[in-house]
Amino acid sequence: MPTFSIYVNALWHDGQMPKALPVIDMTAPVCCAPVASGPMSDADALAIALRLKALADPVRVKIVSRLFSSTAGEEISGDLAAVLGLAESTVSHHLTQLRNAGLLVSERRGMNVFHHVRRDALQALCTALDPNCCT
């Protein structure tokens, strides 16, 4: 189960090494009380913000949309690149960001890597933002 850490890329004014932010396991869907339910903990706010950050790119939104609308429920990287008019390396970068945020799953079968959305993760994120959005 991978974990991800974010590092501040600047030296402090006193020459100290950068401070590492907390390591967060983003492979599980976000699980917390809805934002509208009242003040939220720092950890819950960070978990939601990191997932929203992964979606805060038009290409990634288009990838998620394409994966949701796929008749097979999954797509290979090359097909996504062709549909989006982007290089496979660019699409691969965006897929990695979505995968690291726990929003999609990739599975190698033979020479191809198939990608599909983790509906439970997006449902949980939606519910954390507004408990009435997805009912």
Stockholm file with secondary structure:
# STOCKHOLM 1.0

chainA/1-135         MPTFSIYVNALWHDGQMPKALPVIDMTAPVCCAPVASGPMSDADALAIALRLKALADPVRVKIVSRLFSSTAGEEISGDLAAVLGLAESTVSHHLTQLRNAGLLVSERRGMNVFHHVRRDALQALCTALDPNCCT
#=GR chainA/1-135 SS CCCBCCBCCSCCTTCCCCCBCCCBCCSSCCCSCCGGGSCCCHHHHHHHHHHHHHHCSHHHHHHHHHHHHCTTSCEEHHHHHHHHTCCHHHHHHHHHHHHHTTSEEEEEETTEEEEEECHHHHHHHHHHHCTTTTC
#=GC SS_cons         CCCBCCBCCSCCTTCCCCCBCCCBCCSSCCCSCCGGGSCCCHHHHHHHHHHHHHHCSHHHHHHHHHHHHCTTSCEEHHHHHHHHTCCHHHHHHHHHHHHHTTSEEEEEETTEEEEEECHHHHHHHHHHHCTTTTC
//
